[in-house]
Structure formats: C-alpha cells, structure tokens
C-alpha cells in the first residue's frame, strides 16, 4: 500500500493529493493483503488537469465514464471523475457491495461511510443501497462469482434476488458481460457454486438456460449415473476437474461435456445415444451465443465429440486410439481430454502420451514415400495408419 501511494504521489502534483482517493476493489484487496493488478481512483479535480496529465476519457454505455492511462510500474490507472469532494459519498453508495465501497485518501487512512470494513472481515456481501442490484443486475452474477471465493450474500441481498423475476432486467445486459463473470468464476476455487446458485436463486435462465434444463434430464442409466440428473453430474464433473486444473477453459468443457444430452427426446431417457455427435454440433452455436473465445469454442466441440469414445479407452483398438489422438490434436484438446475423462469417468488414458507422439508422426518420419501413392490419397492414409499402429505396438 505504501509503495502504491508513494508512486501516486509522484504521478500527481501535490495540490491534487487531497482530492484523490483509492477506491473500490483496490482498497478491498489492499486490506486483504492481495496484490493489486490495476489502480482505481476517484478524483475531485478539474477534468482538464487529468487530460493534461495524459489521461484520456473513455466513454461507456453500460458503466460510468472513466479517465484512463497506462503506467509501466503501476499498470492501468482508471479514474472516476467527481464534480466535488462532497460527491465522494454519492459515488460510493452507487457501487455494488459495501466491501467495494471503501475509499482511501493518499494519506493512507480509510474512509468507510457504509461499514464495508466489518463486512470485509466477515466476507459478507451487503448491497450499498436497496436499489444496488436493480441498478445493474449483472451485480448478481458478480456476487455469485465472489461466492466462488468464500464470500456470501447477506440475507437482505439474497431476499432481494429471490423476491422478483429478473428475466426482463437481464434482457438488457450484453451477453458478453455475463460471460466475463462466468469465466472469472470458473477460475475460482469453487467454480461450481456459481452455477448451483444460479439455479438455487432462479436467476439467469434467459442467459444460460442449459444449466436449468439439465435439472430435469437424467444423466444416464442409474447403474452408471447414481447421482441422477444431468445438472448434478455436470457439477460433479466440474468439481473434479477443478481439483485437477485451474484452467477456466478445461473447467468449462468439463461442465458442458454432455451438452448433447439436452437434445435427447424424453422417450429415449435415460439413455442418450449419439449425444457426443449431437454435442459437437451444438457446441459452436452455444458458445457463439455466449460470445466466447474461438479457442474455447473449438475446445468444447472437441471434448463433446471425443469424450464418450475416450471413456472406453481400455476397450479401443490401437487404430481407434490413434484416431482419437489425431482428433484431439486437431481440436486443441490433447492435454485437456485426459483430464475430462478423469473428471467424468474416473478413467486414466494410460499410454496417452505415447499415442499422441505416434499420431503426430508424418509419412517421412514413418518411412513412407508418398510418391508411391500418387493419386491414391485414401490408400496413403490407410498405409500411414498401419505404420502408426506398428510403431505404437513396438513401443
């Protein structure tokens, strides 16, 4: 904290120091002893002084306008402009939760008009005002993301969420903002809580209907899925994946690896024939609707397509194992797929690295002259597979 304040004092001329405050999550993290990645300030100073210092105005439709500048030592510095010092209280009460409504002037003292310090000590999320959630319903999902780190909504906030249908309010939220909160939650220690609480609080069905639909779909025959419904199975798979890796993409793919089961006609329950193929078909439109990164789209498509075959690893022929590895290489899931299988099926893909190595070999490495099969590409591929199988069996 002292180092950050010292740097800020050198960046801003002395006559501005009494009009600058560290605010929000930055102060929260300082008090928790968590390293700060970015600097958030409020400033009751003339706007022209900020622009003279190299800050540029960034206007936004969904969040307050800020003044922004990047510094090599501090990182991003974002300033919320205030018309006067008396506007500081108005700014704090407009924030989401009291633990994010703390301010710290450059003398290092704490300004806490809403009692956020006590809530921080108890890791409680209490809204700054009765309208905090209605003012920006995305704050509900931010709270659920915080809950994945051990925070808990207080009774009043939870009652506010349960007390109304948020569907209409959430229609106006850009889907990207929800997806950002979801991906952040997936990186936290207890990511399944984000989705469990969505269903429990009945909020966000119009944003992510798939997890709500999972609750009424059987995961499969009870002898294979004693946990019952697909939602429970998917969360258990996510929890096991979270114990294996902190990668949000891998965790996302674990949660939705059985996406195709949502398309099964009820008359075929509890079985889901062809759900791997169906899941691969649904993965891209599903991810595109959520505006997720292309790499994540490809990964989910690959996992949906391959996981069911990979779950039968011990039964597969060598050629099928090699083809599975080829498909995983193509889908960018060579490291992820074995983890999904462990999380979903508690099976180890023994020898996977060796199969991957063989699958990656080209015709020259296998000692095949492609000229011998000019005009016969299908036969060449057959010969390459035969040589790969032979190489795999040699060990």
C-alpha positions in Angstrom: 0.0 0.0 0.0 2.7 2.4 1.0 4.5 1.8 -2.3 1.4 2.4 -4.4 0.6 5.6 -2.5 4.2 6.8 -2.9 4.0 6.2 -6.7 0.7 8.0 -7.0 2.1 11.0 -5.1 4.9 11.2 -7.6 2.5 11.0 -10.6 0.1 13.7 -9.5 1.2 17.3 -8.4 0.9 18.0 -4.7 -2.0 20.3 -5.0 -4.2 17.4 -6.2 -3.3 14.9 -3.5 -6.1 15.8 -1.1 -8.6 15.4 -3.9 -7.6 11.8 -4.9 -8.9 8.6 -3.4 -8.1 4.9 -4.0 -11.4 3.2 -4.2 -13.4 0.0 -4.7 -11.9 -3.4 -5.1 -8.4 -2.0 -5.0 -8.9 -0.9 -1.3 -10.6 -4.2 -0.5 -7.6 -6.1 -1.9 -5.1 -3.9 0.0 -6.9 -4.6 3.3 -7.0 -8.3 2.5 -3.3 -8.3 1.6 -3.9 -9.3 -2.0 -1.7 -7.8 -4.8 -3.4 -5.2 -6.8 -3.3 -5.6 -10.6 -4.8 -2.2 -11.5 -5.4 1.2 -9.8 -8.8 2.6 -9.4 -9.2 6.2 -8.2 -11.8 8.9 -7.8 -10.7 12.4 -8.4 -12.4 15.7 -7.5 -10.2 17.7 -9.8 -10.8 19.7 -13.0 -11.1 17.4 -15.9 -8.6 19.4 -17.9 -5.9 18.7 -15.3 -6.4 14.9 -15.9 -6.1 15.3 -19.6 -3.0 17.5 -19.1 -1.5 14.6 -17.2 -2.0 12.2 -20.1 -5.3 10.6 -19.1 -7.9 10.1 -21.8 -11.6 10.0 -21.4 -13.2 6.5 -22.1 -17.0 6.7 -22.5 -19.2 3.7 -21.9 -22.8 2.9 -22.4 -23.1 0.3 -19.6 -20.6 1.6 -16.9 -19.6 5.1 -15.7 -17.1 7.0 -17.9 -13.5 6.9 -16.7 -10.2 8.6 -17.4 -7.5 6.1 -18.3 -3.8 5.9 -18.6 -1.3 3.1 -18.5 1.9 3.3 -16.5 4.7 0.8 -16.7 5.2 0.5 -13.0 1.6 0.7 -11.9 -0.3 -0.8 -14.8 -3.7 0.5 -15.7 -4.9 3.6 -13.8 -8.6 4.3 -14.1 -10.1 7.5 -12.6 -13.8 8.2 -11.9 -14.2 11.9 -12.1 -16.1 13.7 -9.3 -17.5 17.2 -9.5 -16.6 17.9 -5.9 -15.3 16.2 -2.7 -18.8 16.0 -1.4 -19.7 13.8 -4.3 -17.5 11.0 -2.9 -20.3 9.6 -0.8 -22.7 9.6 -3.7 -20.1 7.6 -5.7 -19.6 5.1 -3.0 -23.3 4.5 -2.4 -23.8 3.9 -6.2 -21.4 0.9 -6.1 -22.4 -2.7 -5.7 -21.4 -4.0 -2.3 -20.1 -2.3 0.8 -16.7 -4.2 0.6 -16.2 -2.5 -2.8 -17.3 0.9 -1.4 -14.2 1.7 0.6 -12.0 4.7 -0.1 -8.5 5.6 0.9 -7.0 9.1 0.5 -3.4 9.4 -0.2 -2.6 9.8 3.5 -3.3 6.1 3.9 -6.4 6.5 6.1 -9.6 4.6 5.5 -12.9 6.3 4.5 -15.7 3.8 5.2 -19.2 5.5 5.4 -21.1 2.3 4.6 -19.4 0.0 7.1 -17.6 -2.1 4.5 -14.6 -2.9 6.7 -16.8 -5.0 9.1 -18.4 -6.8 6.1 -15.0 -7.5 4.7 -13.8 -9.1 7.9 -16.8 -11.4 7.8 -16.6 -11.9 4.0 -20.2 -10.8 3.7 -21.7 -9.2 0.5 -24.1 -6.4 1.6 -25.5 -4.1 -1.0 -24.7 -0.4 -0.8 -28.3 0.6 -1.3 -31.7 -1.1 -1.7 -31.5 -0.5 -5.4 -27.9 -1.6 -6.0 -28.9 -4.8 -7.8 -31.7 -3.3 -9.8 -29.4 -0.5 -10.9 -27.2 -3.1 -12.6 -28.5 -6.7 -12.4 -25.1 -8.0 -13.6 -24.1 -7.4 -10.0 -26.0 -10.5 -9.1 -23.5 -12.6 -11.1 -20.6 -10.7 -9.7 -21.8 -11.7 -6.3 -22.0 -15.3 -7.3 -18.5 -15.1 -8.7 -17.4 -13.7 -5.3 -19.2 -16.6 -3.6 -16.8 -19.0 -5.5 -14.1 -17.5 -3.3 -15.8 -18.0 0.0 -17.8 -14.7 0.2 -21.6 -15.0 1.0 -24.5 -12.8 0.2 -26.2 -11.4 3.2 -29.9 -12.3 3.9 -31.3 -9.0 2.6 -29.4 -9.2 -0.7 -30.5 -12.8 -1.2 -34.1 -11.9 -0.4 -33.9 -9.2 -3.0 -32.8 -11.7 -5.6 -35.4 -14.3 -4.7 -38.1 -11.7 -4.4 -38.6 -11.0 -8.1 -38.3 -12.2 -11.7 -35.1 -10.8 -13.1 -35.7 -12.1 -16.6 -36.8 -8.7 -18.1 -33.9 -6.8 -16.4 -31.3 -9.2 -17.7 -32.5 -9.0 -21.2 -30.8 -5.6 -21.5 -27.4 -6.9 -20.3 -24.9 -7.6 -23.1 -24.2 -11.4 -23.0 -20.5 -10.6 -23.0 -20.7 -9.1 -19.6 -22.4 -12.2 -18.2 -19.9 -14.5 -19.9 -17.0 -12.5 -18.4 -18.3 -13.1 -14.9 -18.9 -16.8 -15.7 -15.3 -17.3 -17.0 -13.9 -15.4 -14.0 -16.0 -17.6 -11.7 -14.6 -20.7 -13.4 -11.1 -19.7 -12.4 -12.0 -19.5 -8.7 -11.5 -22.2 -6.0 -15.2 -23.3 -6.0 -16.5 -22.7 -9.6 -19.5 -25.0 -9.3 -21.1 -22.7 -6.8 -21.7 -20.0 -9.5 -24.0 -22.4 -11.4 -25.5 -24.0 -8.4 -26.5 -20.7 -7.0 -28.0 -19.5 -10.3 -30.4 -22.5 -10.2 -31.0 -22.2 -6.5 -31.8 -18.4 -6.8 -33.6 -18.9 -10.1 -31.7 -16.2 -11.8 -30.2 -16.1 -15.3 -32.3 -18.7 -17.1 -32.6 -16.5 -20.1 -28.8 -16.1 -20.2 -27.8 -19.7 -19.6 -30.9 -21.9 -20.0 -28.8 -25.0 -20.4 -28.0 -25.4 -16.8 -31.6 -25.1 -15.8 -32.7 -27.6 -18.4 -30.1 -30.1 -17.0 -32.0 -30.4 -13.8 -34.8 -32.3 -15.5 -32.7 -34.5 -17.7 -31.3 -37.9 -16.4 -27.5 -38.2 -16.7 -27.9 -41.7 -17.9 -28.9 -45.2 -16.6 -28.8 -45.2 -12.8 -26.3 -48.1 -12.7 -23.8 -45.8 -14.4 -25.1 -42.4 -13.0 -26.4 -42.9 -9.5 -26.2 -39.2 -9.0 -29.4 -38.9 -11.0 -29.9 -35.8 -13.1 -27.5 -34.2 -15.6 -27.1 -31.0 -13.6 -25.7 -32.9 -10.6 -23.5 -35.0 -12.8 -22.1 -31.9 -14.7 -21.4 -30.1 -11.5 -19.6 -33.1 -10.0 -17.5 -33.3 -13.2 -16.7 -29.6 -12.9 -15.7 -30.1 -9.2 -13.4 -33.0 -10.1 -11.9 -31.0 -13.0 -11.3 -28.0 -10.6 -9.2 -30.3 -8.5 -7.1 -31.2 -11.5 -6.5 -27.8 -13.1 -7.2 -24.1 -12.7 -7.7 -23.6 -16.4 -11.1 -22.0 -17.0 -11.4 -23.5 -20.5 -10.9 -27.0 -19.2 -13.4 -26.4 -16.4 -16.0 -25.0 -18.8 -15.6 -28.0 -21.1 -15.9 -30.4 -18.2 -19.2 -28.7 -17.2 -20.7 -28.9 -20.6 -19.1 -32.1 -21.9 -22.6 -33.7 -22.0 -24.2 -30.7 -23.8 -25.6 -33.1 -26.4 -27.8 -34.9 -23.8 -30.0 -31.9 -23.7 -31.2 -32.7 -27.2 -32.3 -36.3 -26.3 -36.0 -36.8 -26.8 -37.6 -37.7 -23.4 -38.9 -41.0 -24.8 -35.4 -42.3 -25.0 -34.5 -41.5 -21.4 -32.4 -42.5 -19.5 -30.1 -43.3 -22.5 -28.5 -40.7 -24.7 -27.4 -42.4 -27.9 -25.3 -40.2 -30.1 -25.0 -37.4 -27.6 -21.3 -37.0 -28.4 -22.1 -36.2 -32.0 -25.1 -34.0 -31.1 -23.0 -32.2 -28.5 -20.3 -31.4 -31.1 -23.0 -30.0 -33.4 -24.5 -27.8 -30.6 -21.2 -26.6 -29.2 -20.4 -23.9 -31.7 -23.8 -22.1 -31.7 -23.9 -22.5 -27.9 -20.5 -20.8 -27.5 -21.2 -18.2 -30.1 -24.4 -17.2 -28.4 -22.3 -16.5 -25.3 -19.7 -14.6 -27.3 -16.9 -16.9 -26.0 -13.4 -17.0 -27.5 -12.8 -19.1 -30.6 -10.3 -21.3 -28.9 -12.9 -22.2 -26.2 -15.5 -22.9 -28.9 -13.1 -25.4 -30.6 -12.2 -27.0 -27.3 -15.8 -27.6 -26.3 -16.7 -29.0 -29.7 -13.7 -31.4 -29.5 -14.5 -32.5 -25.9 -18.2 -33.1 -26.7 -17.2 -35.2 -29.8 -14.4 -37.2 -28.2 -15.1 -37.8 -24.5 -17.6 -40.7 -25.0 -15.1 -42.6 -27.1 -12.2 -41.7 -24.7 -14.2 -43.0 -21.8 -13.9 -46.5 -23.4 -10.1 -46.2 -23.7 -9.3 -49.6 -22.4 -11.6 -51.2 -25.0 -10.3 -49.3 -28.0 -8.3 -50.8 -30.8 -4.9 -49.2 -31.4 -6.0 -47.6 -34.6 -9.0 -46.0 -32.8 -6.7 -44.7 -30.0 -4.5 -43.1 -32.7 -7.5 -41.6 -34.5 -8.7 -40.2 -31.1 -5.3 -38.6 -30.6 -5.4 -37.2 -34.1 -8.8 -35.6 -33.4 -7.6 -34.2 -30.1 -4.6 -32.7 -31.7 -6.8 -31.1 -34.3 -9.3 -29.8 -31.7 -6.5 -28.4 -29.4 -7.5 -30.8 -26.6 -4.6 -33.2 -26.4 -3.9 -32.2 -22.8 -7.5 -31.4 -21.8 -9.1 -34.7 -23.0 -7.4 -37.0 -20.5 -8.4 -34.6 -17.7 -12.1 -34.6 -18.8 -12.1 -38.4 -18.8 -10.7 -38.5 -15.3 -13.2 -36.0 -14.1 -16.1 -37.6 -15.9 -15.4 -41.3 -15.8 -12.5 -41.7 -13.3 -10.5 -43.4 -16.0 -6.8 -42.9 -16.9 -5.8 -42.8 -20.5 -2.8 -45.0 -19.9 -0.2 -44.6 -22.7 -1.8 -41.4 -24.0 1.5 -39.5 -24.4 2.9 -42.3 -26.5 -0.2 -42.5 -28.7 0.0 -38.7 -29.2 3.6 -39.0 -30.2 2.8 -41.6 -32.8 -0.2 -39.7 -34.0 1.9 -36.6 -34.6 4.4 -38.5 -36.9 4.2 -37.7 -40.6 4.8 -40.0 -43.5 8.6 -39.2 -43.7 9.0 -40.0 -40.0 7.2 -43.3 -40.6 9.5 -44.1 -43.5 6.7 -43.9 -46.2 7.3 -42.4 -49.6 4.0 -40.5 -50.6 5.0 -40.7 -54.3 4.2 -44.4 -54.2 0.6 -43.5 -53.6 0.2 -40.5 -56.0 -3.4 -40.1 -56.9 -4.5 -42.5 -54.1 -4.8 -40.3 -51.0 -7.2 -42.6 -49.2 -4.8 -45.5 -49.6 -1.9 -43.4 -48.4 -3.9 -42.5 -45.2 -4.5 -46.2 -44.7 -0.8 -47.0 -45.1 0.1 -44.2 -42.7 -2.3 -45.5 -40.1 -0.9 -49.1 -40.5 2.6 -47.8 -39.9 1.5 -45.7 -36.9 -0.2 -48.8 -35.3 3.0 -50.8 -35.9 5.1 -48.0 -34.4 2.8 -47.9 -31.4 3.0 -51.6 -30.8 6.7 -51.6 -30.9 6.7 -49.1 -28.0 
